[in-house]
Amino acid sequence: MVEFDDTFRRQLRELFVWRRDVRRFRNQALPDGAMERLIETACLSPSVGLSQPWRFAIVDDPARRRAVIDDFKACNADALSCYSGERAARYAALKLSGLEQAPGHLAVFADKAGDIGHGLGRATMPETTEYSVVAAITAMWLAARAEGIGLGWVSILSPQRIHGLLDVPASWKFIAYLCIGYPETECDQPELEQAKWEHRRDASEFTLRR
Ligand SMILES: Cc1cc2c(cc1C)N(C[C@H](O)[C@H](O)[C@H](O)COP(=O)(O)O)c1[nH]c(=O)[nH]c(=O)c1N2
């Protein structure tokens, strides 16, 4: 039995406050085993029916990394073309991935065909497979920050192209591409808020009582 005290709870709260989506990385390699440790922690996450549907591809191959960066550039140019005027100028000024600098590249998938868990909880809500993988990514995000390691989620990518260029099983659905490394700076405010793209709102704005 483990008990958590007030000091721990305060620190845990600080961890939530200081976790950031990181796009700017220092030129410093990750220590040996860090990526594997983060994956192990992610695998402690809840999953529907204990299905453990998370699948990981550590991307070290320079040609594959380059292809991911090229895909990001193409998708980001397409995204920019959807905005106009001042919003387009703001979008163009944002840094939306640290793919070029991050020492660690990790693609995360959900196995839609795995029979671990025997289908429990998924019959009426098959999307709970993907939800479980997102829960694991959130755990990894926080575990990384607790070690001073930054994680940045890149979704400005073509799932089909990423799937193809990483040559993973057909049943794996692409969920996230993560950049992992040491952040240039630490901050308690989201970068998109600093850039005045969007601001954080109070929890009461998102909560109904019924
Ligand atoms: C599913 C999903 C997908 C993305 C993101 C997040 C999540 C949850 N975020 C990061 C996102 O912009 C960031 O979380 C918010 O701006 C809040 O900032 P903090 O995470 O609190 O620093 C993100 N950021 C970015 O620069 N490029 C991207 O492609 C994405 N994609």
The ligand as a Gaussian input file, in Angstrom:
#p B3LYP/6-31G(d) Opt

LIG

0 1
 C       -4.050000      15.432000     -30.102000
 C       -3.051000      16.566000     -30.088000
 C       -2.442000      16.957000     -31.281000
 C       -1.530000      18.015000     -31.276000
 C       -1.231000      18.667000     -30.072000
 C       -1.841000      18.244000     -28.867000
 C       -2.734000      17.211000     -28.876000
 C       -3.354000      16.766000     -27.578000
 N       -0.358000      19.730000     -30.083000
 C       -0.031000      20.420000     -28.814000
 C       -1.058000      21.466000     -28.463000
 O       -0.957000      22.569000     -29.314000
 C       -0.818000      21.877000     -27.020000
 O       -1.059000      20.770000     -26.190000
 C       -1.719000      23.032000     -26.586000
 O       -1.415000      24.176000     -27.313000
 C       -1.578000      23.334000     -25.099000
 O       -0.231000      23.568000     -24.792000
 P        0.514000      22.727000     -23.672000
 O        0.463000      21.271000     -24.096000
 O       -0.256000      22.916000     -22.402000
 O        1.904000      23.246000     -23.635000
 C        0.300000      20.080000     -31.237000
 N        1.201000      21.112000     -31.230000
 C        1.873000      21.439000     -32.360000
 O        2.678000      22.361000     -32.344000
 N        1.693000      20.737000     -33.525000
 C        0.793000      19.724000     -33.603000
 O        0.661000      19.120000     -34.660000
 C        0.044000      19.386000     -32.430000
 N       -0.888000      18.403000     -32.441000

